[in-house]
Amino acid sequence: MKAIMIMFDSLNRHMLPPYGCSWVHAPNFTRLAKHSVRFDRCYAGSLPCMPARRELHTGRYNFLHRSWSPIEPYDDSAMEMLTEHGVYTHLITDHVHYWEDGGSTYHTRYSSFEFFRGQEGDKWKGVVAAPKAYEHSAQKCLLGRANAINRQYMKDEKDHSQARLFAAAEEFIDTNKDEDHWFLQIEPFDPHEPFFTYDKYTQLYGETSEGTELSDWPDYGRNHYTKAQAEHMRKSYASLLSMCDTYLGKILDKMDAYHMWDDTLLIVNTDHGFLLGEHDYWGKNSMPFYNENVHLPLFIWDPRYKIQGESRNALVQTIDLPVTLLDYFNIPPTPDMQGVSLKEVITKDAKIHDGALFGIYGGHVCCTDGDFVYMRGAATPENRPLNQYTLMPVHMMGRFCIDELKTMQLSAPFTFTKGLPLLKTQCRPWGEEKGFAYGLGGYMYPDLITENLLFDIREDESQRVTLKDNAQESRMKQLLIKLMKETDAPPEQYQRLGLT
């Protein structure tokens, strides 16, 4: 038995032809849908990048206790469990966040791993003089500077980190096609911003990858772009998605050539989506989590059941994927895993969840039952009390600062911490942190945090109308409390959200 996961970053469901998009060129995603089960109600859980990957390992939510973080000492990693049960696991990625402080301890859970340099703000090449491209860049920061340098070393498509990554994936398959009991995780950073690609793809949308002053790297937050700027960035995203589609096709070709559909599980998924001006926002993190960010694409081919070209309507989440992998290799999940194997959803569209929890540390705590979405905001603009719980005191790009650690105390164990007490530190108000340490201040827009939002997504998938229905809000609030209790949320989260 073999398994392959292709996990794109920031892959928008509503931009894919199998989910109804008519203008994006992605024939291999259409090809994939014809050879797999398409999931129509898949939701994110903990956001953004590394919180989602922690779910992919642990099969449980983490955003109520912790912001961006490493794998904790008490976490159960499905990838490590596979290795311990004789399944060879290999990670191939150009996702630079694995090599930052807050992404450590993930890649070392695999039997082996490969990392390809050059994405986004990867501190890759030692170039002292800032490139001319940086002088005209909209991203005047260290990440933008690194990005301008990195692009100088990826002028040809073959040199792009995504191209090198997929070449390594093809090599792994060529080398190991006749072996058994392995799992390959192919994890491109694309189509995450910046939307850097080549004329081969931009010309599909009447654009060019060079010679324009328009940015391909949108700012997170409220829209401030002209119509032309916004249109260019949407087409830039679509161009990069088309590049992703090309390399997806190379893996499908290998599946065909080596008859791997007979014995290889294939999962194609993502961590979250990306707002491209919808709701008058760009990006993620700093605004409510609308469907564009959390209603995700998911495709699975399971050779045991050979079901293809069908869709499933049951509510599923990222936390279900590690449990599904374990089940495929006949390994039981641990008691702390909240996810459920998707085998009965694949075979008979069985209901496995009453509701799905999702959100970001310090932001709205949200839930859906598949028909309605409820976003619960803070009871006060101060968005307090709010604490971090960890045994790994690092943020995305740095260590916990001294002022944070001055507030530390040991908390009682949670149900999932194997009896270990955790370090508890207070979250400081937004804007007080020195430098960029993701998650210190919680939610980015304090003026939005006190809003409670309710949507009927059966009638309003685009979430244009905030529903005013006391009965439905009361029902969804009770579902939210139930899901929070099941994940052993910290007591102060109920107080922060006005649920006490």
C-alpha positions, 0 to 999 in steps of 0.5 A, a space after each residue: 500500500 502506498 499513499 501520495 498527498 499533494 498539499 497546495 497552499 492557498 488553493 481557492 476552491 471557487 477558482 477551480 473548474 471542478 467546483 464551477 469556475 469557468 475562466 481558470 485554465 486548470 485541465 488537470 484538476 478537471 482530470 483529477 476530479 474525474 478520477 477521484 471523489 470530490 468533497 463539497 463540504 470540506 472546511 479548514 480548522 485552525 488557520 493559517 499555515 502552520 496551525 493547519 499543518 499542526 492539524 494535519 499531524 495531530 488530527 485536532 484543533 489547536 487555535 483556541 490554545 495556541 497561535 503559530 507554533 511548532 509540533 509540541 512535545 505532547 502532540 501525536 504526529 500521524 506522520 511519525 506514527 506511520 514511520 513507527 509502524 513501518 511506513 516510509 514517509 517522505 516530505 518534499 516541499 518549498 514551504 519556507 515556514 518549516 524552517 522558521 522558529 514557529 515551524 520547527 519540529 514538523 519536517 523531522 517527523 518524517 523518515 526523510 525530507 527535501 527542501 527547495 529554496 526560493 519562495 516568498 521571503 526565504 532568506 536564500 541567497 547572500 546578495 548585499 545590494 538590493 536589486 532594482 526590482 526591489 526599488 519598485 516593489 510594493 513590498 518594502 520589507 525584508 520579505 520583499 527584499 528577499 523575494 526580489 533577490 530570489 526571483 533573480 535565481 529563478 528566471 527560467 521555469 526549470 529553476 523555480 522551486 515548484 518545478 524543482 520540487 515536482 521533479 524531486 517528487 517524480 524522482 521519488 516515484 520513479 525510484 520507489 514505484 515497486 516498493 511498498 508501504 510508503 507515503 509521499 507528501 508533496 507540498 508546494 507553497 504555490 499558489 500562495 502569494 507572491 503570484 510569481 510565474 512565467 509568460 507561459 501561464 500569464 499569457 493564458 489570461 492576457 497578462 505578462 509576467 514582466 514589464 508591468 508596474 502592477 504588483 503580484 503580491 497583495 497586501 493583507 487587509 481592506 481593499 485599497 486597490 484600483 480596478 486595474 490593480 485588482 484585476 491584474 492580481 486576480 489574473 496573476 493568482 490564476 496564472 500561478 494556479 495554472 502553473 500548479 495545475 501543470 505540475 499536478 498533471 505530472 504526478 497524474 501522468 506517473 500514476 497512469 504510467 505505473 498503474 498506481 491507481 491500483 494500489 496508491 491512495 491519492 489526496 489533493 488538498 490545501 490549508 486554506 483559501 485566499 481572498 482576492 477582493 471578495 467582501 472588499 478584503 485581500 488575503 487572510 488573518 485580518 478579517 472574518 473567515 469567509 468561505 473563500 478562506 475556509 471552504 476548501 477543495 478536497 479530492 481523494 482517490 482510494 484504491 480500495 473502493 475505486 470510486 471516481 467522478 463522484 461528489 460527497 456532501 458530508 461535512 469534513 475537515 483537515 483534522 480528518 486527513 491524518 486519521 484517514 491516512 492512519 486508517 489506510 495503513 491499518 493504524 488506529 488513531 490516538 484517543 486525542 485525535 478528534 478527526 474521523 477517517 473519511 472511508 465511510 464518507 467516500 463509500 456512502 457519504 456518511 455523516 461523521 460530524 455534527 459541526 466543524 470548528 474553525 478560526 484563528 488564534 485570538 480572532 472569531 471562533 467559528 462553526 458550521 453545520 454545513 448549512 449555516 456559518 456562525 462567527 462569534 466575536 469578542 465580548 469587548 473590544 479589548 478581546 481579553 482574556 487571551 493566553 498562549 499555552 505551550 511548551 515551545 515558546 516561539 512565534 512564527 519568526 522569533 522567540 517569545 519576548 522577555 515581556 511575554 515571559 514575565 507573565 508566565 505561569 504553569 497551567 493545569 494540564 489539558 485533556 490532550 497534554 498527556 498529564 503535562 502542565 503548560 506554560 501560560 503567558 498573557 497575550 499583549 494588546 495588538 501593536 505593542 510587540 516589537 517586530 513581527 511575531 505572529 500571534 502576539 496580539 491576536 486579531 488584527 482589526 479590533 473594530 471587527 472583533 466584536 461582531 457576531 456574524 451568521 450566514 445561511 450558506 444554503 441560500 447565500 454561499 457568497 455570504 453577502 447577507 448577515 442573517 438576523 435570526 435569533 433562533 438560528 443564532 441560539 442553535 449555532 451558539 450551542 453548537 459552538 459551545 459543544 465543539 469548544 468543550 470537545 476540544 477542551 478550550 481554555 476557560 477564559 475563551 468562553 469569557 472572551 467570547 461572552 459565552 459564560 
